[in-house]
Amino acid sequence: MNNNLIFRLDGISLIIYLALVCIGLINIYSTGYSEELIVLWNLENPIGKQFWFFVVSLCLLPLVLFIKPNFFDHLSYLILFISLPIVLIILQPDAGSALVFLGLFFVLLREGLDLRIFYLGLGMISIFIFTLLFDPLWVSICCLALILISYGIIKNNQQRTSKTPFITLMGLCVLFSYSVNFIFNSIFEQRHRDRFNIILGLETDTRGIGYNINQSKIAIGSGGFSGKGFLNGTQTKGGFVPQQHTDYIFTTISEEWGFLGSSSVVLLFTALICRVLIRAERHSTTFPRAYSYGFASMLFVHFFVNIGMTLGLVPTVGIPLPFVSYGGSSLLAFSLMLFIYLNFDANRLS
C-alpha cells in the first residue's frame, strides 16, 4: 500500500458525506426534540442511535481504505451468490428496495448495454402511466404514430431499413397498452393502486392514504425561503408528518431551513453523484468503474425517489434519504459503499 494514500483521497466527496450526515443528525434531533434534554449519546433516543452508528462508520473508514482493492473484486462473486437480493426483496414484497436495484441498470448502460433497451423500458413506463390517465385506444394510436414517424426518419437516413422490428414494436405497444389495466388491478396491491391514483390526481384523500403526502407538502411549503428556524417547525413539533425522522426527513429540512436549506441538500447530493461519476471514468479497469457507477446509481435512486415522494411526485415507498434519514443500518451501509469508492479512487492506476 502506497504511503501517500491519504493524499490521494477524494477529500471533496468525504466532506460532502460529513456535511450530509451532520444535516441528518441536526434534523433527526429536531424531530425528536422535547422540553427535556436529549443527550446526543443516549442510545434510547433516535438521535443517540444515529450518532453512535456514525461513530462506528467513521471507525471503519481507515480499515476499508487500507484493504487492497482486489479483495472487493474477488469478494463480489460470493456476495452476489449469498442475498440474490432483488429476488428475495420482491418476494417479501418490498417494491421500494427492488426499485433501488433497478437503478443498477445504468451500470449496464455504461458498460455497453444497447441504448434501445433503455428506450424500450422508458417507453413502457410512459405507456403505463398514460394508459392510467387516458383511454388505451388513444394511447395506442399515439404510440403507433410515433413509431411510424420514427420509421420514416430512419428510412430517409438509411436506404435499407427492415419493417419487421417496427411492426413488432407496434404490436407490443398495442398489446401492452391494453394489458396495463389488468396488471394494475390484478397484480398491484390495493395500497400501490391507491398511491398511484393519488399521485396521478385520479383520487383525492387527505385523511387516509394521502395523509402523509398532504402533510408533507404543507410542511415543505410552510418553510418559505429561509425557513422557520431550528426547532421552530410547527408541523414537525406537532407530529403531523408520520415517520418524519426516517422517510420524511426532507420535510423537516424544508420547514425549518426553508428553500435555502432544502436546495443545499439537493446540491450536495447532485455534487456527490456527479463527482463519483466523473472520477469513475478515470479508472482503466472495469470493476472499480462499474462499482462507482453502481454506487452513484443507488444514491441517485434513493435521493430522487425519497425527495420526489415528499413532494408528491412519485408514489410513497419506504426509501430513506442516504446519510440523512434516521436508520443505523442505512447509514452504515451507505457509509461503507462510499468508503469502498474512496478506496478504489485512491488506488486507481490511471
N, C-alpha and C positions, 0 to 999 in steps of 0.2 A: 504494500500500500504506500503510495506516494505521501511524503510528509507534508506536502503542500495542499493536501485535500481540502483543508478548511478554507484556504484562499480561493479555491475553485468552486466553492459552494454558491448556489444561486441565492444570494442574500435577499434579493428583492422578493422572490416567492416566499421565503421564510418570514420576512417582515409582514407581508400581506396575510400570511397564515396567522401570525401572532395578533395582528390587528383584528381579524375576523373573530378569533377566539375571545379576545378581550371584549369586543362588542357583544358577543354572545353571553359572556359572564355578566356584564353590566345589565343586560336586558332580562336575563333569567332572574337576577337579583330583584329587578323591578317587579316582575310578575308575581313573585312570592313575598314581596315586602309587606310587613305589618308594623304596627307601633312597637312591637317587641323587637329587640335587637337580633338580627340574623347574623350568626357567626359564619364567616366565609368558609372555615374548615370543618364545620359541623356536618357529619355525614347523614344526619337526619333530615337535612334540607336539600332540595334540588340543587341549589347553588353550591352547597358544600360538596355534594357528589360530583358535580361537573368540574369543580375546581380541582379535586383530587385526581380525577381522570385526566385532566390537563397536565397535572404534575407528572403522573405516570407516563403520559405520552412524551413529555419532554425528556424524561429519563431514558426512553427508548431511542431517542434521536441519535446519540453517539453510537449506540450499539448497531443500529441499522446502517448508519453511514460507513462504518468500517467493515461491513461484510462485503466480501468480494461479489461483484455484480453477477458473475457466472452462477452463483448459488441460487439466485432467484430464477434464472433461466432454467436450471435443472429441476428446481422445486415446482415450477409451474405445472408440469405434466401431472405430478402427484396431486396437487391441489385441485386441478380440474377434474381428475378422476374421482376424488373423495366427494363434494357437495352437490356435481351436476346441478348447479344451483338453480338455473332458470326453470327446470322441470319440477324440482321439488317445491319451489316457491309457488308456481302456478297451481300445484295440487293442494296448496293449503286452504283456500286460494289467497294470494296477495298480489293483486294486479299492479299496485304501485311499485313494488320491488321488481316485478317482472318487467315493467316498463323501463326501469333503470338499466337492466341488462340489454334491452333492445338498443340502448344508446351505443353499445359496442359495435353496432352496425357501421358507425363512422370509421372505426378502425379498419374494417374490411374494405371500405371505400378507399381509404388512404393506401392500403396495400394492394390495390389493383382490381377490386370488385367492379364489374361493369356498371357504369352510371345508370344504364337503362333500368336496372333492377331497383335502384333508388327512386327513379322517377315513377316506376310502376307502383312501388309501395306508397309514395306520396300521392299518386293519383287515386289509389284505393281508399286512402284515408279521406281524401276530398270527396269522393263519391259517397262514402259512408255518411259524412256529415251533411252533405247537400240532400241526400235521399231522406234523411230525417226531417229536413226542413221543407222539402218540396216533393211533388209527385214524382215517383220513379220514372214515369214516361218522359217528363220534361228533362230530367237528369240524363236519361239515356240518349235523348235527342241531342242535347248539348255535347255529350261525350262523343257521339258519332260525328258531329260536325267538327269538333276539334281534331279528331283522328283523321278525317278526310282532308282538312286543311293542312295538317302536318304531312300527309302523304303527298299532296300536291306540291308543297315546298321542297320536300326531299327529292321528288321525281324530277323537278326542274333543275336541281343541282346534280343529280346522278341519273344518267340515262337508263341504266339497268337497275330497276327497283322492283323487287318481288312484292306482289299484293298479298301473299299469304300471311305474313306477320301482322299486317294491318287488319285483315279480315278476322284473324284470330283474336286480335286485341279488341276489335269492335264487339265480337261475340262475348268475350269475357266481361267487358264493361256492362253490357246489357244484362247478362246473367247476374253479375254481382249487384247491380242496381236493384234488381227485383228480389235479391236474396237478403238485402240489408234488414228489412223489417222482420224477416224470420230470425236472423241472427240476433237482432236487438231484443226481440220479445221472447225468444226461446232459449238463448244461450246466456245472455246477460242476466245477472241477478237484479231484483227489484231496486235495490239501493243504487246500483250502477245506472239503471234506467232513469231513476229519479234525478240523479246528479246530472246526467246528460240533458234531460228535459229542462232543468233549471238553468244550466249554463247556456243552452241554446234559446232560452226565452220561451219555451213551449209551456212551461208551468211557472207559477209564482207561489212560493211557500216560504214566508219569512219566519214562521214559527216552528215548522217541522224540519224536513231535510235541508231546507235552505237557510236555516237559522244561522249556522256558522258563517256562511258566506256573507249574509246580510250584515251581521255584527262586525265581521272583518272589514267590510267596506266602510262602515260607519267609523271604525277606529282609525283606519288609514286616512279617510277624508278629513277627520277632525283634527289631524295633526297640522294641517296647513303647511306653510312654507318652512317655518323654523321649529315647529313642534310645541307641545305644552310644557316641556321641561322634564328632567329626570324625576321620576316618582310622582309625576303630576298627571299622568294619563287617567282620565275618568273611566274610560272603557276598561282599561287594564285594572284599575283599582276596584272597579265594580264587578269584575269577573264575568263580564258579558260575553267574552270570546272564549269558548271552550278550548282546552288544550293549547292555551296561548304560549306557554313556555316551551312547547315542543313544535308541532306542525305549524302553528300560527305565530311564531316569534316575530315574524316580519311586521305584524300589526302593532306590536309594542314599539318597535323601532320607528315606525311611521308616525304613531301617535305622539310619542314623547320627543322625537328628534325631527319630525316633520319631513318635508321633501328633501331638505339638505342631508339629513341622516340616512334616509332610505336610498336616495340616489348614490350616496357614498358607498353603501353596501353593494349596490348594483355595479358600480365602477370597480370596486375591489375584486369582485368575482370575475368581472369581464377581463380585468388586467391579469389576474392569475391564470385564467383559462387561455388567454391569448399568449401569455408568456410561455406556458407549458408547451403549447402547440409550436410556437416559433423555435424554441430550443430543442423540441423533439426532432425537427428537420435537420439538426446538426449531427445527429447520430449516423454513423456509417453502417451500423448493423441493424437488423430488423427488430430483434426482441425489445431492446430499450426504447426504440422509436414507437413500436406498437403499444408497449406498456404506457408510455407517456400519452399517446393518443387515447388509450382506454381510460386513463385517469382523468384526462380533460373531458372526455365524453360523459363519464359518470358525474363529474362536477356540474357540467352543463345541464344534464337532465334533472338532477336534484334541484339546482338553482332555478331553472326555468319553470319546472312543474310546481315547486313549492311557492314561489312568488306569484306565478300565474294562478295558483289555487286561492291564495289570499285575496287576489284582485278579482276573482270570479271569472277568469278567462279559461280555465281548464277545470275539469271535474275534480272534486275533492278526493284525494288519495293520501295514504299515510306515508308521505315522503318528507323527511326533515331537511332543514337548510344546513348544509355542511358547515362544520366548525362553529355554528351559531346556535342552532336548536339544542334544547336540553336532551341529553341521551349519551351516557358514558360510552356505550358500545359504538355508537355512530362517530363520536369524537375520536375514539381510539382508532377505529378502522380508517377513517379519512386521514388522520394524522400519519398512520403507518404508510398509507398509499402515497402521501406527499413525501415522506422521508425516503421511500424507495425511489421515487422520481428524482429526489435530490442526489441520491447515491449514483444513479445512472448518469445524471447530468454532470456530476463532478468527475466521474470516471470515464467519460466518453473519449473515444480515440480520435475523433475528427476535430 
